[in-house]
Amino acid sequence: MKKIILSICLLAVTTLTTQQVIAHGEATGVIKERMDLMEGMKDVVKEVSAIYKGEAEYNADTIRNAAETIKTHSGDAMTKLFPEGSLSGHSEAKPLIWEEWQRFKTLADRQVRLADGLYQAADNQESGNAGHMMGGSGMMGSSAGMMGSGGMMGGTEHMMDDPELLAKMPSSAVFQMLTDNCSSCHERYREEE
């Protein structure tokens, strides 16, 4: 199940990449900066996805490096690239970001904590199916449903955001939470091509 979810995420990212290359070439200023930031995170997510799909050997350092990249590109580093009204040009951002600014900021800040947790959990190579531990497509496997519609975790701190708790989990489960958080934001605040 985990491999199917990661495959779907990777396919979606790959499909969007072609469209983004065209848009990125013509974007300028803060819009280009945020597109580049997202591109950097997409690249490391692909690299780590390959590990969990069994296409690359498990490498805790690769996971830690990816987590550090995601952490430094999230939170305030991300939100500062969305000044109000920056929709001109080739922006893929929806105006809803500024209507729900606190919610958007909460997702960006949560990404910092999840990336920190992934960094700390990098040595926790699972021996079983971590997807089942976290509920697979249930409890955490579909946080887009919980967060995307203002559900259980939308806008509130949650105990699962604690990097010390995340550090004890299989790294694949933490990675799934992190990519679910990305998806929650993209589904709500990014224009579909």
C-alpha positions in Angstrom: 0.0 0.0 0.0 2.8 2.4 0.9 4.5 1.7 -2.4 1.3 2.5 -4.3 0.8 5.8 -2.4 4.5 6.8 -3.0 4.1 5.9 -6.7 1.0 8.0 -7.1 2.8 11.0 -5.4 5.8 10.6 -7.6 3.6 10.3 -10.7 1.8 13.5 -9.8 5.1 15.3 -9.1 6.5 14.1 -12.4 3.4 15.2 -14.4 3.6 18.7 -12.8 7.3 19.0 -13.4 6.8 19.3 -17.2 4.2 22.0 -16.7 6.4 23.8 -14.1 9.5 23.9 -16.3 7.5 26.1 -18.8 6.2 28.3 -16.1 9.5 28.6 -14.2 11.3 29.8 -17.3 9.1 32.9 -17.5 8.5 33.6 -13.8 10.5 36.4 -12.1 10.9 37.9 -8.7 9.3 36.4 -5.6 7.2 34.1 -7.8 10.3 32.5 -9.3 11.9 32.3 -5.9 9.0 30.3 -4.4 8.9 28.1 -7.5 12.6 27.4 -7.1 12.1 26.7 -3.4 9.3 24.2 -4.2 11.5 22.6 -7.0 14.3 22.1 -4.5 11.9 20.3 -2.1 10.4 18.2 -4.9 13.9 17.0 -5.9 14.7 15.7 -2.4 11.3 14.2 -2.0 11.9 12.2 -5.2 15.2 11.1 -3.9 13.8 9.8 -0.6 10.8 8.3 -2.3 13.1 6.1 -4.3 14.5 4.7 -1.1 11.1 3.8 0.3 10.0 2.3 -3.0 13.1 0.1 -3.0 14.6 1.7 -6.0 17.6 2.9 -4.0 19.5 1.5 -1.1 18.5 2.8 2.3 20.7 5.7 3.3 20.1 7.6 6.5 22.4 10.4 5.4 20.4 10.9 2.2 17.2 11.1 4.3 18.8 13.5 6.8 20.1 15.8 4.0 16.6 15.8 2.4 15.0 16.5 5.8 17.4 19.4 6.3 16.6 20.9 2.9 12.9 20.6 3.5 13.2 22.1 7.0 15.2 25.1 5.7 12.7 25.7 2.9 9.6 25.5 5.1 8.0 27.7 7.8 9.0 31.4 7.6 11.3 30.6 4.6 8.3 29.6 2.7 5.7 32.1 3.9 7.9 35.1 3.3 7.8 34.2 -0.4 4.0 34.7 -0.5 3.6 38.4 0.1 -0.1 39.4 -0.2 -1.2 39.9 -3.8 1.8 38.1 -5.4 -0.4 36.4 -8.0 0.8 38.2 -11.2 2.9 36.5 -13.9 3.1 32.7 -13.7 2.1 32.2 -10.1 0.4 28.9 -9.3 -0.9 30.2 -5.9 -4.6 30.6 -5.3 -5.9 33.8 -3.6 -7.2 31.5 -0.9 -3.7 31.5 0.6 -4.2 35.1 1.8 -7.8 34.5 2.8 -6.6 31.6 5.0 -3.2 33.0 5.9 -3.1 31.5 9.4 -4.0 28.1 8.1 -1.4 28.3 5.3 1.2 29.4 7.9 0.3 26.5 10.2 0.9 24.0 7.4 4.3 25.7 6.6 5.3 25.7 10.2 4.2 22.1 10.7 6.5 21.1 7.8 9.4 22.4 9.8 8.6 20.1 12.7 7.9 17.1 10.5 11.2 17.6 8.6 13.0 17.8 12.0 11.3 14.6 13.0 12.3 12.9 9.8 15.9 14.1 10.3 15.9 12.5 13.8 14.2 9.3 12.6 16.5 8.7 9.6 18.3 5.8 11.3 15.0 4.1 12.0 14.8 1.8 9.0 11.6 -0.2 9.4 11.5 -3.9 9.7 7.8 -4.2 9.1 5.1 -2.2 7.3 5.1 1.3 8.8 2.1 2.2 6.8 0.0 -0.1 9.0 1.5 1.4 12.1 0.2 4.8 11.1 -3.1 3.6 9.7 -1.9 3.5 6.1 -4.5 5.3 4.2 -6.5 5.8 7.4 -5.4 7.9 10.3 -2.3 9.6 8.9 -2.1 8.3 5.4 -4.7 10.8 4.2 -4.0 14.0 6.2 -5.2 15.9 3.2 -8.7 14.9 4.2 -8.1 15.8 7.9 -6.2 19.1 7.1 -7.5 19.9 3.7 -11.0 20.5 4.9 -10.2 22.1 8.3 -10.7 18.8 10.1 -9.0 17.3 13.1 -5.5 18.9 12.6 -6.3 22.0 10.6 -4.9 25.0 12.5 -4.1 23.3 15.9 -1.0 21.8 17.3 -1.1 18.0 17.4 1.0 15.7 19.5 2.2 13.9 16.3 4.1 17.1 15.4 6.5 16.6 18.2 10.0 15.9 16.7 11.0 13.9 19.7 8.0 11.6 19.2 8.5 11.4 15.5 12.2 10.5 16.1 11.0 7.2 17.6 8.9 6.2 14.6 10.0 4.4 11.4 11.4 7.0 9.1 9.0 5.9 6.3 6.0 6.8 8.5 7.4 10.2 9.2 8.2 10.8 5.5 4.6 9.8 4.7 3.3 12.4 7.2 5.6 15.0 5.7 4.4 14.3 2.1 0.8 14.3 3.3 1.3 17.7 4.7 2.8 18.9 1.4 -0.2 17.5 -0.4 -2.7 19.1 2.0 -1.2 22.5 1.1 -0.9 21.9 -2.6 -4.5 20.6 -2.9 -5.9 23.6 -1.2 -3.6 26.5 -2.2 -2.2 25.6 -5.6 -3.8 26.1 -9.0 -4.2 22.9 -11.0 -2.8 23.1 -14.6 
